């Protein structure tokens, strides 16, 4: 799954940093993501904000594209939209009824400064509350991800079944569009 995420947004980034909870996870992921730098949580049981703290410390670029590792249907167009929307803001975040701070773009220097100066920030949402943020509404998101596949996280077998069904539908649609010809030119 994490390879799918990297394949979707990696081409838009100048570097790849993966935040993980334990060093054992680095050992498991390194063969899958040999191009990645890894950040291991310094403190356990802090959730995604600990991954932000470590990942932003490792990152070197100005803009950090954040994505969950369990969202294999992420669309590159979503992150292109975020990049176009950033302007002078400190972050760009998708917003439906609530905002999603794990599918977003952040300015590294600002986030790093805030996280280093305030250990009480307990979540990515609390971090976003401290930033000048542009929220991207559902209509603009649907223009680049009509079925909102980018927001399907795989946490259960039912979620995985849904991802596989969507991929199968997309594969079938692609064959119909190209007349049933695969990449080798065969029908």
C-alpha positions in Angstrom: 0.0 0.0 0.0 2.7 2.5 0.9 4.3 1.9 -2.5 1.1 3.0 -4.1 1.1 6.2 -2.1 4.7 6.9 -3.1 4.0 6.2 -6.7 1.1 8.7 -6.7 2.8 11.7 -5.1 6.5 10.9 -5.2 7.0 12.4 -8.7 5.7 15.7 -7.2 8.3 15.8 -4.4 12.0 16.3 -4.4 12.6 13.9 -1.6 10.8 11.1 0.2 10.6 10.9 4.0 8.6 8.2 5.7 7.7 8.5 9.3 7.3 5.2 11.2 6.7 4.2 14.8 9.6 1.8 15.2 12.9 0.8 13.8 11.5 -2.6 12.9 9.2 -0.8 10.5 12.2 0.8 8.8 13.6 -2.7 8.2 10.4 -3.9 6.7 9.9 -0.9 4.5 13.4 -0.2 3.2 13.3 -3.0 0.6 10.0 -1.6 -0.7 11.1 2.1 -0.5 14.9 2.1 -1.1 14.8 5.8 -2.1 13.3 6.9 1.2 14.8 8.5 4.2 13.1 7.3 7.4 12.1 9.1 10.6 11.4 6.9 13.6 9.2 8.2 16.4 11.2 9.3 19.4 8.2 8.9 21.7 5.7 6.1 21.3 1.9 6.4 21.5 1.8 10.0 20.4 0.1 9.3 17.1 0.6 11.1 13.8 1.9 14.4 15.4 5.0 12.5 16.4 5.5 11.4 12.8 5.1 15.1 11.8 7.8 16.1 14.4 10.3 13.6 13.2 9.5 13.8 9.5 9.6 17.6 9.3 13.0 17.4 11.1 14.4 15.1 8.4 12.9 16.9 5.4 14.9 19.5 3.7 12.5 21.0 1.1 10.4 24.1 1.6 7.1 22.3 0.9 6.2 19.0 2.6 3.5 16.9 1.0 1.9 14.8 3.7 0.0 11.6 2.9 -1.2 8.6 5.0 0.5 5.3 4.2 -2.8 3.5 4.1 -4.5 5.4 1.2 -3.5 3.4 -1.9 -5.8 5.2 -4.2 -4.4 8.7 -3.7 -4.6 10.8 -6.9 -1.6 12.9 -8.0 -4.1 15.5 -9.2 -5.2 16.1 -5.6 -1.6 17.1 -4.6 -1.2 19.2 -7.8 -4.3 21.1 -6.8 -2.8 21.6 -3.3 0.5 22.8 -4.8 -1.4 25.3 -7.1 -3.4 26.5 -4.1 -0.5 27.1 -1.6 0.4 30.6 -2.7 1.8 32.4 0.4 -0.2 30.2 2.8 1.5 27.9 5.4 -0.5 24.9 4.5 -3.2 23.6 2.2 -5.7 21.1 3.6 -8.7 19.3 2.2 -11.9 20.2 4.0 -15.2 18.4 4.0 -17.4 18.5 7.2 -14.0 18.6 8.9 -10.5 19.1 7.6 -8.0 16.3 6.8 -4.5 17.3 8.0 -3.0 14.0 6.7 -3.7 14.9 3.1 -2.1 18.2 2.9 0.9 20.4 2.0 2.8 22.3 4.6 5.6 24.9 4.7 8.4 23.0 6.5 10.2 25.9 8.2 7.0 27.2 9.8 5.8 23.8 11.0 9.2 22.8 12.3 9.5 26.1 14.3 6.0 25.7 15.8 6.5 22.0 16.7 9.9 22.7 18.3 8.6 25.6 20.3 5.4 23.9 21.6 5.4 20.3 22.7 1.8 20.6 23.8 0.5 20.4 20.2 -1.1 17.0 20.4 -2.4 16.4 16.8 -2.0 17.5 13.2 -5.4 19.2 13.5 -4.1 21.3 16.4 -1.1 22.2 14.3 -3.3 23.3 11.4 -5.2 25.5 13.9 -1.9 27.4 14.4 -1.1 28.0 10.7 -2.3 30.3 7.9 -4.2 27.7 6.0 -6.0 27.5 2.7 -8.8 24.9 2.9 -9.8 23.2 -0.4 -13.5 22.5 -0.6 -15.2 19.3 -1.9 -16.2 20.8 -5.3 -12.6 21.6 -6.2 -11.4 18.2 -4.9 -14.0 16.4 -6.9 -12.8 18.2 -10.0 -9.5 16.2 -9.7 -10.8 13.1 -7.8 -14.5 12.6 -8.8 -15.1 9.6 -6.5 -12.9 10.8 -3.7 -10.7 7.7 -3.9 -7.9 9.7 -2.4 -9.8 9.7 0.9 -10.3 5.9 1.2 -8.0 4.6 4.0 -7.5 0.9 4.4 -8.1 -0.1 8.0 -10.2 -3.2 7.7 -10.8 -6.1 5.3 -13.9 -4.3 4.0 -11.8 -1.3 3.2 -9.3 -3.5 1.3 -12.1 -5.2 -0.6 -13.4 -1.7 -1.6 -9.9 -0.7 -2.8 -9.6 -3.9 -4.9 -13.1 -3.4 -6.4 -12.3 0.2 -7.3 -9.1 -0.8 -8.9 -10.8 -3.5 -10.9 -13.5 -1.1 -12.1 -10.8 1.4 -13.1 -8.8 -1.3 -14.9 -12.0 -2.3 -16.8 -12.7 1.3 -17.7 -9.2 1.8 -19.0 -9.5 -1.2 -21.3 -12.8 0.0 -22.7 -11.4 3.5 -23.4 -8.4 2.1 -25.3 -10.3 -0.5 -27.2 -9.1 -3.4 -25.0 -5.5 -3.0 -26.0 -2.9 -3.4 -23.3 0.5 -1.8 -22.9 2.2 -4.4 -25.1 -0.2 -3.5 -28.0 -2.1 -6.8 -27.7 -5.8 -7.1 -27.6 
